[in-house]
Structures are given as structure tokens and as C-alpha cells.
Amino acid sequence: MSKALLDKFLSRGVKKGRLGVVFADGSDATYGTATDGFPEIVIRFGDSRVPRDIVMDPRLGAAEAFMDGRLIIEEGDIMGLVTLLRANDRWERGDNNLRPGLAKRFLNQASFAAERLNNAVRSKSNVAHHYDIGNDFYALMLDEEHWQYSCGYWPRDDMTLGEAQTAKLAHIAAKLAIKPGQKVLDIGCGWGGMAIFLAQNYDVHVTGITLSEEQIALAKERVENAGVADKVAIELVDYRDFAKAGRKFDRIVSVGMFEHVGQPQFDTFFEACANLLTEDGAMLLHTIGRLGSPGTTDAFTRKYIFPGGYIPALSETVEASERFRLIASDVETLRLHYGKTLRCWYANCLANKDAIIAMYDERFFRMWTFYLAGAATVFEHGSMCNYQIQYLRSRHAVPITRSYIEAEEKRLLGA
């Protein structure tokens, strides 16, 4: 029965490109038609349970089968397999051929609702689950200069990963409209790349806060090595606790952190930001976003990658911020930039496969490459994007046209 259901599922879901499947009993089937621009992939199932697992929940079932070595890719790689499936089911078309069944979607939504509470204690644990797996590992995947674990910015296709991350930092800094002597807060500062960039390019003092013990140790070291220790302070503190101290900042930047806040905490986050900003302050929020309406986080991501995380729709993000009189003064949607970034990280992981397996094991490597492949393709064909939202307390805080952004960006990049 599961084999027949999977056959129907793949017959409906793969039209362009070709997918060959060898079942555990030795039988095989081919789906789709060779099409330019679409991969050709051959997979083999190690046991008869794989079809059932995939039919029950395509993403989690396929992920765990791949991680456990029960779904073997004979021709191609996991990026090609996920690309083939996602490219046949583009979000804009709205077919949703690859969605799990109604019962499974209900269970996913129910478990997501039960898990989405993200209080301060759980938040630190959730951050540690992902970011405290080791700085040595991230050194193999990220750009060497800035250590940016967030979407790069690609004004040119021929840029390197490092160049794209430099361009991202400049793009964000330009939107902050920084003035000499200002105090800047970086919420979710990671390994300090943004704080260092701002301190090197402006006469400002930057405070970075994070919940990752692994990140803060290296961030402080990188700040010292960059020669900006007199201008940058890195603290291990939750933004909710930090906001209670009554400190004020002229500028706030938060890159790749809002995804970890959790839906029930949106109001808390924006209330904290509003209280931390001066009356003429400005804030730039850079976050992964959901195209269309609000949704839920899939079971694979919740279980293995970002427990407690939630990708927000633009509507619910702006709705939450509006309650605290924050003006969404500039909104930009980055549609394809993260897909390009993730493919660079994927390539770096493949190039360092032996080192990563030595650090952890082969199951971890397969899990991580499945995550990167799924993430890249969901930005290329699925429902994800990046939003950059500039917030103001006062409508007079920045110039009234966007020309200042481009001018400052060019200055920072020496263009």
C-alpha cells in the first residue's frame, strides 16, 4: 500500500526532470521527463519502510531515511534531489503537490502549537542546540572574514561568499543612517561580524548581545583581534532581561535572530526594542520571512535544526510592531539572495566532508546537508524569503527619500 501511495505521490509531484527509484524489493520506477534546467536523480531505498515514512511526512520521513542511510542517492546528490522536488512544486503556482496529508498536517500543527512557547530558559537551550555545536564546525562553512550565518547580499552574480557578506553588512549599515557618537545595539550578535564592521566604519560604540556561549567567546576574541575592543562590548544576556536595565540606544540592528523569538513572543520583542530606542532612534530588522500568510514550522526543522523557531509572515511581523508605535519606514524583500548564500555553505560543507564527519559522524553530515539543501531550495522555489524592515520612533529620524541608502552603501564599499 505504501509503495502504491508513493508511486501516486511521485507521479503527481515529478513532471519535469527525472527521478529514478529502486525499491527495496528490487523493482524500480522512473518519474518525470528529462527537461533542461531540472536535475536527473536516482535513489535507492534500503528497506520497505521508506515509502511509508515519506508518504506520512515527505520532509521528515525523507530526511530521517537519508540521515539513517536508508535512502541512498545513487546518482546526483541531496541538493539535486530536493531541487528536483521543489522545482516541480513552485510556491507561486500553489499546487502543493508535496505537502503531507491532512491528518499529518493536523498533527504537525498541534505539536508546533505545543512547542512554540519560547521563554527565556527555553530560548537559551534552543540557541545552544544550534549555535553551540562548535565554532570549529562553523569555521568550515561560513565566510572567513565576517563569520556571517545569515543571508548574504548579491548585487552581482560573480561575487564570492565573503564579498556578498560584506555587501550585506554595508546594505544594512546604510539603512541605519548612523551618525558620529551614537550608541548601537546588536541583538543576536553572533560571532560579532556586524558589531566589528560598524565599529571599523563609524565613530560609534556597539553593544552586542547573544545567548550562545560558544559565540560570545569567539566574538570577544574577534573584537580584540580587529582592534575595536574600545568600541565594542559583547554580553551574554537575553534581550528581555537586557531591556529591563533602562538603557537607550540610538540605533538597533538585529540580523537572523527574530526567527528564534517564537510567535508568542513577537509583542515582547517589539516592546523591548521600542523601549530600548531613543526618541529619534532607528532600527533595522533582518529576518527570514514567509511569503504569503502565516504558517507553521515543519517537524524536521523543529526536531533537528531550530527548536522553538518560527519563520514569520510579513503581516504578523508588522502587526506586532505596530502595537508599540514603531513605524515600518522601509521594507525590502530579498527573494533569491539566501538561496545563493546557502548553496555556498553547502559547497563548503561538501568540500570539508571528511573534517565534519571526523568532528561528529556521517549521520550529522547527512542531516546538515539535507537541512542546507532544503533551505536553499525553499528560497528558490518555496515559500521563504528575507525581509529587511527599517523601524523608526519618529518619522523625522532619517531622510525622507531612499537616496541616502545607496550613497552610503557605495561609500562603505568604495564603489
Secondary structure as the mmCIF struct_conf table of DSSP 4:
data_model
#
loop_
_struct_conf.conf_type_id
_struct_conf.id
_struct_conf.beg_label_comp_id
_struct_conf.beg_label_asym_id
_struct_conf.beg_label_seq_id
_struct_conf.end_label_comp_id
_struct_conf.end_label_asym_id
_struct_conf.end_label_seq_id
HELX_RH_AL_P HELX_RH_AL_P1 SER A 2 GLY A 13
STRN STRN1 LYS A 16 LYS A 16
STRN STRN2 GLY A 17 VAL A 22
TURN_TY1_P TURN_TY1_P1 ALA A 24 ASP A 25
BEND BEND1 GLY A 26 GLY A 26
STRN STRN3 ASP A 28 THR A 33
TURN_TY1_P TURN_TY1_P2 ASP A 36 GLY A 37
BEND BEND2 PHE A 38 PHE A 38
STRN STRN4 GLU A 40 PHE A 45
BEND BEND3 GLY A 46 ASP A 47
TURN_TY1_P TURN_TY1_P3 SER A 48 ARG A 49
HELX_RH_AL_P HELX_RH_AL_P2 VAL A 50 MET A 56
HELX_RH_AL_P HELX_RH_AL_P3 PRO A 58 MET A 67
TURN_TY1_P TURN_TY1_P4 ASP A 68 GLY A 69
BEND BEND4 ARG A 70 ARG A 70
STRN STRN5 LEU A 71 GLU A 75
BEND BEND5 GLY A 76 GLY A 76
HELX_RH_AL_P HELX_RH_AL_P4 ILE A 78 ALA A 87
TURN_TY1_P TURN_TY1_P5 ASN A 88 ASP A 89
TURN_TY1_P TURN_TY1_P6 TRP A 91 GLY A 94
TURN_TY1_P TURN_TY1_P7 ASN A 97 LEU A 98
HELX_LH_PP_P HELX_LH_PP_P1 ARG A 99 GLY A 101
HELX_RH_AL_P HELX_RH_AL_P5 LEU A 102 GLU A 115
HELX_RH_AL_P HELX_RH_AL_P6 ALA A 120 TYR A 131
TURN_TY1_P TURN_TY1_P8 ASP A 132 ILE A 133
HELX_RH_AL_P HELX_RH_AL_P7 ASN A 135 MET A 141
BEND BEND6 LEU A 142 LEU A 142
TURN_TY1_P TURN_TY1_P9 GLU A 144 HIS A 146
BEND BEND7 SER A 150 SER A 150
BEND BEND8 PRO A 155 ARG A 156
TURN_TY1_P TURN_TY1_P10 ASP A 157 ASP A 158
HELX_RH_AL_P HELX_RH_AL_P8 LEU A 161 LEU A 176
TURN_TY1_P TURN_TY1_P11 ALA A 177 ALA A 177
TURN_TY1_P TURN_TY1_P12 PRO A 180 GLY A 181
STRN STRN6 LYS A 183 ILE A 187
TURN_TY1_P TURN_TY1_P13 GLY A 188 GLY A 188
TURN_TY1_P TURN_TY1_P14 GLY A 190 TRP A 191
BEND BEND9 GLY A 192 GLY A 192
HELX_RH_AL_P HELX_RH_AL_P9 GLY A 193 ASN A 201
BEND BEND10 TYR A 202 ASP A 203
STRN STRN7 HIS A 205 THR A 210
BEND BEND11 LEU A 211 LEU A 211
HELX_RH_AL_P HELX_RH_AL_P10 GLU A 213 ASN A 225
TURN_TY1_P TURN_TY1_P15 ALA A 226 GLY A 227
TURN_TY1_P TURN_TY1_P16 ALA A 229 LYS A 231
STRN STRN8 VAL A 232 LEU A 236
HELX_RH_AL_P HELX_RH_AL_P11 TYR A 239 ALA A 243
TURN_TY1_P TURN_TY1_P17 LYS A 244 ALA A 245
STRN STRN9 PHE A 249 VAL A 255
BEND BEND12 GLY A 256 GLY A 256
HELX_RH_3T_P HELX_RH_3T_P1 PHE A 258 HIS A 260
TURN_TY1_P TURN_TY1_P18 VAL A 261 VAL A 261
HELX_RH_3T_P HELX_RH_3T_P2 GLN A 263 GLN A 265
HELX_RH_AL_P HELX_RH_AL_P12 PHE A 266 LEU A 276
STRN STRN10 LEU A 277 ARG A 290
BEND BEND13 LEU A 291 SER A 293
HELX_RH_AL_P HELX_RH_AL_P13 ALA A 299 PHE A 300
HELX_RH_PI_P HELX_RH_PI_P1 THR A 301 ILE A 305
TURN_TY1_P TURN_TY1_P19 PRO A 307 GLY A 308
HELX_LH_PP_P HELX_LH_PP_P2 ILE A 311 PRO A 312
STRN STRN11 ALA A 313 ALA A 313
HELX_RH_AL_P HELX_RH_AL_P14 LEU A 314 GLU A 322
TURN_TY1_P TURN_TY1_P20 ARG A 323 ARG A 325
STRN STRN12 ILE A 327 LEU A 334
BEND BEND14 ARG A 335 LEU A 336
HELX_RH_AL_P HELX_RH_AL_P15 HIS A 337 ALA A 351
TURN_TY1_P TURN_TY1_P21 ASN A 352 ASN A 352
HELX_RH_AL_P HELX_RH_AL_P16 LYS A 353 MET A 359
BEND BEND15 TYR A 360 TYR A 360
HELX_RH_AL_P HELX_RH_AL_P17 GLU A 362 GLU A 380
TURN_TY1_P TURN_TY1_P22 HIS A 381 HIS A 381
BEND BEND16 GLY A 382 SER A 383
STRN STRN13 MET A 384 LEU A 392
BEND BEND17 ARG A 393 SER A 394
TURN_TY1_P TURN_TY1_P23 ARG A 395 HIS A 396
BEND BEND18 ALA A 397 VAL A 398
BEND BEND19 ILE A 400 THR A 401
TURN_TY1_P TURN_TY1_P24 ARG A 402 ARG A 402
HELX_RH_AL_P HELX_RH_AL_P18 SER A 403 LEU A 413
TURN_TY1_P TURN_TY1_P25 GLY A 414 GLY A 414
#
